Amino acid sequence: MTVRLGLRANAAQFSLLVGLNALVGAMVGLERSVLPLVGQHDFGLRSKTAIMAFVLAFGIAKACTNLAAGSLAEQLGRKRVLVVGWLAALPVPLLIGLAPSWGFIVAANVLLGINQGLAWSMTVVMKIDLAGPARRGLALGLNEAAGYLGVAATAFLTGVLAAGYAPRTVVWVGATIIALAGTVLALLFVRDTGAHVELEQRGHGSTAEPHTLRTAFAHASLHHPVLRSCCQAGLVNNLNDALAWGLAPLYLAAHGASVEDIAVVAAVYPVVWGAGQLATGWLSDSTGRKPLIAGGMLVQAAALGLLVAGDGAFRPSVIAAFLLGVGTAMVYPTLIAAVSDATQPRDRARVVGVYRFWRDFGFALGALIAGIGTDLASPSAAIVVVAVLTAVSGVLVAATTWHSRPVPSAIRMPSPGGAYPPGGR
């Protein structure tokens, strides 16, 4: 079978991966509007740091899994890692549904972090493999849009259903359905993309040795200016997400918001974030990555400032959620596209894994800042701290010298006989 790069040439598999990533996002979206309230009401937790432990556990598990995912993909293949990621999700509904203590919820979120780290990482990397360099931003915009629209849909539905049913029941029933569907689709219908990586690497013509995990970590975290800038921006971006996930529902509830109001605010942010990426991923292919990343971080900082200024009132909170979604949409797919631009195809899985490690480590740091800041001072103080860090991150991106993206090329894999098909090299 002839292997080609491009969205049109790989439309069936690409569309399947888009749908699968919507399920990955839906899995984590189940928790976003109700789980912090479950900790407070079902388990009697008063410390915000204790409640935020589930976000901390999720963030650490996902970050470390992201880091390992690239090497695992090279050793086992992309599809096998994707399937393992979905298998890790299967015990999550049971742990949440039968949890006798908050520790079981935290343990469920460790497994959820592993699921997200492996399954989302592989849908990202496999879409980059299929798309090739010409439409990388659009491909990542479609991927992240599907994932975060899935987050938004289940965040809203669980919030609405929790008004009439036990919130934990809503979460574990939904998680069971999604985990089973994701596992079946990954196992039976997804095809590996290793041949597409080989094809694109031939177009680069590099004879240098590929990175090991250790050298990839040092290269992306410290030595390469653009990759280093992307890593810090990704980390700070997910400080915001941890805040929106773990602290915002409690902040709004403390100011008298109903469960339905919290569900609306919790859903507006990922809806705008998800849908906006359809435009921003495509736009970054034309305008470049840096303006969208730097500008998006500053929009996020302004949104957090508005959340504090609105003092928990519903209307300013919805506007803040909208702006936070706009800023994140500008940043999220663009960062991964920028990392891919600066990386050899054969190193892509490992370097993207390093970036995603730093990005999702932001969940852990955000949980600590939100929990400790709230316990020691106030929710408003914790939000202000993250807003300032976000603005500084945007300035650092703006100050980084950016390299132009590689010129796309149309490449096709040679047939088994060795000759290129028509329109090949």
C-alpha positions as CSV (number, residue, x, y, z in Angstrom):
1,M,0.0,0.0,0.0
2,T,1.3,3.4,-1.0
3,V,1.9,5.7,2.0
4,R,1.3,9.5,1.6
5,L,1.4,12.5,3.8
6,G,-1.4,15.0,4.0
7,L,-4.9,15.4,5.5
8,R,-6.8,14.4,2.3
9,A,-4.7,11.4,1.6
10,N,-5.2,10.1,5.2
11,A,-8.8,11.4,5.7
12,A,-10.3,8.2,7.1
13,Q,-7.6,7.5,9.7
14,F,-7.3,11.2,10.6
15,S,-11.0,11.5,11.1
16,L,-11.0,8.4,13.3
17,L,-8.3,9.9,15.5
18,V,-10.2,13.1,15.7
19,G,-13.2,11.3,17.0
20,L,-11.1,9.2,19.4
21,N,-9.5,12.3,20.9
22,A,-13.0,13.7,21.5
23,L,-13.5,10.7,23.7
24,V,-10.2,11.2,25.5
25,G,-11.3,14.8,26.3
26,A,-14.8,13.7,27.3
27,M,-13.2,11.3,29.9
28,V,-11.5,14.1,31.8
29,G,-14.4,16.5,31.2
30,L,-16.6,14.4,33.3
31,E,-14.9,15.7,36.4
32,R,-14.5,19.4,35.7
33,S,-17.7,20.8,37.0
34,V,-18.6,18.5,39.9
35,L,-15.7,16.6,41.4
36,P,-14.3,19.5,43.6
37,L,-17.9,19.8,45.0
38,V,-18.0,16.0,45.6
39,G,-14.8,16.4,47.7
40,Q,-16.4,19.2,49.7
41,H,-19.9,17.7,50.1
42,D,-19.5,13.9,50.0
43,F,-16.2,13.5,51.8
44,G,-16.4,16.6,54.1
45,L,-13.1,18.1,53.0
46,R,-12.5,21.7,54.1
47,S,-8.8,22.2,53.0
48,K,-8.6,23.4,49.5
49,T,-5.2,21.8,49.3
50,A,-6.7,18.4,50.1
51,I,-9.4,18.9,47.5
52,M,-6.9,19.9,44.9
53,A,-4.9,16.7,45.5
54,F,-6.9,15.0,42.7
55,V,-5.6,17.6,40.2
56,L,-2.1,17.3,41.6
57,A,-2.2,13.5,41.2
58,F,-3.6,13.8,37.7
59,G,-1.0,16.4,36.7
60,I,2.0,14.4,38.0
61,A,0.8,11.1,36.4
62,K,0.0,12.7,33.1
63,A,3.3,14.7,32.9
64,C,5.4,11.6,33.7
65,T,3.4,9.5,31.3
66,N,3.8,12.1,28.5
67,L,7.6,12.0,29.0
68,A,7.7,8.2,28.7
69,A,5.1,8.0,25.9
70,G,7.6,9.1,23.1
71,S,10.1,6.4,23.9
72,L,7.4,3.8,24.3
73,A,6.0,4.8,20.9
74,E,9.4,4.2,19.3
75,Q,9.7,0.8,21.0
76,L,6.2,-0.5,20.9
77,G,4.6,1.5,18.1
78,R,2.0,4.3,18.3
79,K,-1.1,2.1,18.2
80,R,0.0,-0.2,21.0
81,V,0.7,2.8,23.3
82,L,-2.7,4.2,22.4
83,V,-4.4,0.9,23.3
84,V,-2.5,0.7,26.6
85,G,-3.7,4.3,27.4
86,W,-7.3,3.3,27.0
87,L,-6.8,0.1,29.1
88,A,-5.6,2.3,31.9
89,A,-8.9,4.1,31.9
90,L,-11.1,1.0,32.5
91,P,-10.7,0.9,36.3
92,V,-11.4,4.6,36.7
93,P,-15.2,4.4,36.9
94,L,-15.0,1.6,39.5
95,L,-12.7,3.6,41.8
96,I,-14.9,6.7,41.6
97,G,-18.2,4.9,42.0
98,L,-17.2,2.7,45.0
99,A,-14.7,5.2,46.6
100,P,-15.0,5.0,50.5
101,S,-12.6,7.9,50.9
102,W,-11.1,10.8,48.9
103,G,-7.9,8.7,48.5
104,F,-9.7,6.4,46.0
105,I,-10.7,9.5,44.0
106,V,-7.1,10.6,43.9
107,A,-6.0,7.1,42.9
108,A,-8.6,7.2,40.0
109,N,-7.0,10.4,38.8
110,V,-3.6,8.8,38.7
111,L,-5.0,6.3,36.3
112,L,-6.9,9.0,34.4
113,G,-3.6,10.9,34.1
114,I,-1.9,7.8,32.6
115,N,-4.9,7.4,30.2
116,Q,-4.6,11.1,29.1
117,G,-0.8,11.0,28.9
118,L,-0.7,7.9,26.6
119,A,-3.9,8.2,24.6
120,W,-3.9,12.0,24.0
121,S,-0.1,11.9,23.3
122,M,-0.6,9.3,20.7
123,T,-3.5,10.9,18.9
124,V,-1.4,14.1,18.7
125,V,1.7,12.4,17.4
126,M,-0.2,10.2,15.0
127,K,-2.0,13.2,13.5
128,I,1.2,15.0,13.0
129,D,2.6,11.9,11.4
130,L,-0.3,11.7,8.9
131,A,-0.6,15.4,8.1
132,G,3.0,16.2,7.1
133,P,4.5,19.7,7.5
134,A,2.2,21.6,5.1
135,R,-1.0,21.6,7.3
136,R,0.5,20.8,10.7
137,G,-1.2,23.7,12.5
138,L,-4.6,22.9,11.0
139,A,-4.2,19.2,12.0
140,L,-3.3,20.1,15.6
141,G,-6.2,22.6,15.7
142,L,-8.6,19.8,14.7
143,N,-7.1,17.4,17.2
144,E,-7.2,19.8,20.2
145,A,-10.6,21.2,19.1
146,A,-12.1,17.7,19.2
147,G,-10.5,16.9,22.6
148,Y,-11.6,20.1,24.3
149,L,-15.1,20.1,22.8
150,G,-15.3,16.7,24.3
151,V,-14.2,18.2,27.6
152,A,-16.8,21.0,27.3
153,A,-19.7,18.7,26.4
154,T,-19.2,16.3,29.4
155,A,-18.4,19.2,31.8
156,F,-21.7,20.8,30.9
157,L,-23.8,17.6,30.9
158,T,-22.4,16.3,34.2
159,G,-23.1,19.7,35.8
160,V,-26.7,19.7,34.6
161,L,-27.3,16.0,35.4
162,A,-25.8,16.5,38.9
163,A,-28.7,18.8,39.8
164,G,-31.0,15.7,39.6
165,Y,-28.8,12.7,40.2
166,A,-25.9,12.0,42.6
167,P,-22.8,13.6,41.1
168,R,-20.6,10.6,41.6
169,T,-23.1,8.4,39.8
170,V,-23.1,10.7,36.8
171,V,-19.3,10.6,36.7
172,W,-18.8,6.9,37.0
173,V,-21.6,5.9,34.6
174,G,-20.3,8.3,31.9
175,A,-16.7,7.2,32.5
176,T,-17.7,3.5,31.9
177,I,-19.3,4.2,28.6
178,I,-16.5,6.4,27.3
179,A,-13.7,4.1,28.4
180,L,-15.2,1.1,26.8
181,A,-15.9,2.9,23.5
182,G,-12.3,4.3,23.4
183,T,-10.7,0.9,24.0
184,V,-12.7,-0.8,21.3
185,L,-12.0,1.9,18.7
186,A,-8.3,2.0,19.4
187,L,-8.0,-1.8,19.4
188,L,-10.0,-2.6,16.3
189,F,-9.8,0.4,13.9
190,V,-6.7,2.5,14.4
191,R,-3.6,1.8,12.2
192,D,0.0,2.6,13.2
193,T,1.7,5.6,11.5
194,G,5.4,4.5,11.7
195,A,5.7,4.3,7.9
196,H,4.6,8.0,7.6
197,V,7.4,9.0,10.0
198,E,10.0,7.2,7.8
199,L,8.6,8.9,4.8
200,E,8.8,12.4,6.2
201,Q,12.3,11.8,7.6
202,R,13.6,11.0,4.1
203,G,12.6,14.5,3.1
204,H,14.8,15.9,5.8
205,G,17.9,14.0,4.7
206,S,19.6,14.3,8.1
207,T,22.3,11.7,9.0
208,A,22.6,12.7,12.6
209,E,21.8,10.2,15.3
210,P,18.3,10.5,16.7
211,H,17.9,11.8,20.3
212,T,17.7,9.5,23.3
213,L,15.1,10.5,25.9
214,R,17.9,12.1,28.0
215,T,19.3,14.2,25.2
216,A,15.8,15.1,24.0
217,F,14.9,16.3,27.5
218,A,18.0,18.5,27.7
219,H,17.7,19.7,24.1
220,A,14.0,20.8,24.5
221,S,14.2,22.0,28.1
222,L,17.5,23.9,28.1
223,H,19.4,24.2,24.9
224,H,17.0,25.1,22.1
225,P,15.5,28.6,22.5
226,V,12.2,28.0,20.8
227,L,11.6,24.7,22.4
228,R,12.6,26.1,25.8
229,S,10.2,29.0,25.3
230,C,7.4,26.6,24.3
231,C,8.0,24.4,27.3
232,Q,7.7,27.3,29.8
233,A,4.6,28.7,28.0
234,G,2.9,25.3,28.1
235,L,3.6,24.8,31.8
236,V,2.1,28.2,32.6
237,N,-0.9,27.6,30.3
238,N,-1.8,24.6,32.4
239,L,-1.5,26.5,35.6
240,N,-4.5,28.3,34.3
241,D,-6.3,25.0,33.4
242,A,-5.6,23.6,36.9
243,L,-7.1,26.7,38.4
244,A,-10.2,26.5,36.1
245,W,-10.7,22.9,36.9
246,G,-10.0,22.6,40.6
247,L,-10.5,26.1,42.1
248,A,-13.0,28.0,39.9
249,P,-16.0,25.8,40.9
250,L,-15.2,26.3,44.6
251,Y,-14.6,30.0,44.1
252,L,-18.0,30.4,42.3
253,A,-19.8,28.3,44.9
254,A,-18.4,30.4,47.7
255,H,-19.9,33.4,46.0
256,G,-23.4,31.8,45.8
257,A,-23.4,30.3,42.3
258,S,-25.7,27.4,41.7
259,V,-24.5,24.0,40.3
260,E,-26.1,25.0,37.0
261,D,-24.3,28.3,36.9
262,I,-21.0,26.6,37.7
263,A,-21.7,24.1,34.9
264,V,-22.2,26.9,32.4
265,V,-18.9,28.7,33.4
266,A,-17.1,25.3,33.4
267,A,-18.4,24.6,29.9
268,V,-17.9,28.0,28.3
269,Y,-14.1,27.9,28.7
270,P,-13.5,24.6,27.0
271,V,-16.2,25.2,24.3
272,V,-14.5,28.4,23.2
273,W,-11.1,26.8,23.6
274,G,-12.1,23.8,21.6
275,A,-13.9,25.5,18.8
276,G,-11.4,28.4,18.6
277,Q,-8.6,26.0,17.8
278,L,-10.2,25.2,14.4
279,A,-9.3,28.7,13.4
280,T,-6.1,29.3,15.4
281,G,-4.4,26.1,14.3
282,W,-5.0,27.0,10.6
283,L,-4.1,30.6,11.2
284,S,-0.7,29.7,12.7
285,D,0.2,28.0,9.4
286,S,-0.1,31.4,7.7
287,T,0.9,34.0,10.3
288,G,3.5,32.0,12.2
289,R,3.4,30.6,15.7
290,K,5.0,33.3,17.9
291,P,2.3,36.1,17.6
292,L,-0.5,33.7,18.6
293,I,1.4,32.2,21.5
294,A,2.6,35.5,23.0
295,G,-0.8,37.2,22.4
296,G,-2.8,34.2,23.8
297,M,-0.8,34.2,27.1
298,L,-1.6,37.9,27.6
299,V,-5.3,37.3,26.9
300,Q,-5.4,34.5,29.4
301,A,-3.8,36.8,32.0
302,A,-6.4,39.5,31.4
303,A,-9.2,36.9,31.7
304,L,-8.0,35.8,35.1
305,G,-7.8,39.4,36.2
306,L,-11.4,39.9,35.2
307,L,-12.4,36.8,37.1
308,V,-11.0,38.4,40.3
309,A,-12.4,41.8,39.5
310,G,-15.9,40.3,39.0
311,D,-15.9,38.9,42.6
312,G,-17.6,35.7,41.6
313,A,-20.6,37.2,39.9
314,F,-22.1,35.1,37.1
315,R,-21.9,37.5,34.1
316,P,-18.2,38.6,34.6
317,S,-17.3,35.0,35.3
318,V,-18.8,33.9,32.0
319,I,-17.0,36.7,30.1
320,A,-13.7,35.7,31.9
321,A,-14.3,32.0,30.9
322,F,-14.9,33.1,27.3
323,L,-11.6,35.2,27.2
324,L,-9.7,32.4,28.9
325,G,-10.9,30.0,26.2
326,V,-9.9,32.5,23.5
327,G,-6.4,32.9,24.9
328,T,-6.0,29.2,25.3
329,A,-7.2,28.5,21.8
330,M,-4.5,30.8,20.5
331,V,-1.8,29.0,22.4
332,Y,-2.6,25.4,22.7
333,P,-2.4,23.9,19.1
334,T,0.2,26.5,18.1
335,L,2.7,25.4,20.8
336,I,2.6,21.8,19.7
337,A,2.9,22.8,16.1
338,A,5.9,25.0,17.0
339,V,7.6,22.1,18.8
340,S,7.0,19.9,15.8
341,D,8.4,22.6,13.4
342,A,11.7,22.6,15.4
343,T,12.1,18.8,15.6
344,Q,13.3,16.1,13.2
345,P,10.5,13.7,12.4
346,R,12.3,10.7,14.0
347,D,12.7,12.7,17.2
348,R,9.1,14.0,17.2
349,A,7.5,11.5,19.6
350,R,10.3,12.1,22.3
351,V,10.5,15.9,21.9
352,V,6.7,16.3,21.9
353,G,6.7,14.1,25.0
354,V,9.2,16.4,26.7
355,Y,7.1,19.4,25.9
356,R,3.9,17.7,27.1
357,F,5.7,16.7,30.3
358,W,6.5,20.4,31.1
359,R,3.0,21.5,29.9
360,D,1.1,19.0,32.1
361,F,3.5,19.5,35.0
362,G,1.6,22.8,35.1
363,F,-1.4,20.9,36.5
364,A,0.6,19.9,39.5
365,L,2.1,23.4,40.1
366,G,-1.3,25.0,39.5
367,A,-2.9,22.7,42.0
368,L,-0.3,23.6,44.6
369,I,-0.6,27.3,44.0
370,A,-4.4,27.2,44.0
371,G,-4.6,25.0,47.1
372,I,-1.9,26.5,49.3
373,G,-2.6,30.1,48.1
374,T,-6.3,29.7,49.0
375,D,-5.6,28.1,52.4
376,L,-3.0,30.7,53.4
377,A,-4.6,33.8,51.8
378,S,-7.7,33.6,49.6
379,P,-8.9,32.2,46.2
380,S,-8.5,35.7,44.7
381,A,-4.9,35.8,45.8
382,A,-4.2,32.5,44.2
383,I,-5.8,33.6,40.9
384,V,-3.8,36.8,40.9
385,V,-0.6,35.0,41.3
386,V,-1.3,32.7,38.3
387,A,-2.4,35.8,36.2
388,V,0.9,37.5,36.8
389,L,2.9,34.3,35.9
390,T,0.8,34.0,32.7
391,A,1.6,37.6,31.7
392,V,5.3,37.1,32.3
393,S,5.3,33.9,30.3
394,G,3.8,35.8,27.3
395,V,6.5,38.5,27.5
396,L,9.2,35.8,27.6
397,V,7.8,34.2,24.4
398,A,7.7,37.6,22.7
399,A,11.3,38.2,23.6
400,T,12.5,34.8,22.1
401,T,14.1,34.9,18.7
402,W,11.9,32.6,16.5
403,H,13.0,30.6,13.5
404,S,10.9,30.3,10.4
405,R,9.0,27.1,9.8
406,P,10.4,24.5,7.4
407,V,9.2,24.7,3.8
408,P,6.6,22.0,3.2
409,S,7.3,19.4,0.6
410,A,5.1,16.8,-1.0
411,I,6.6,13.4,-0.5
412,R,5.4,9.8,-1.1
413,M,6.6,6.5,0.0
414,P,8.2,4.3,-2.6
415,S,6.3,1.2,-3.7
416,P,7.5,-2.2,-2.6
417,G,9.4,-2.5,-5.8
418,G,11.5,0.6,-5.1
419,A,10.0,3.0,-7.6
420,Y,8.1,6.1,-6.6
421,P,4.5,6.3,-7.8
422,P,3.4,9.1,-10.2
423,G,4.0,12.5,-8.6
424,G,6.5,11.0,-6.1
425,R,9.9,12.6,-5.4
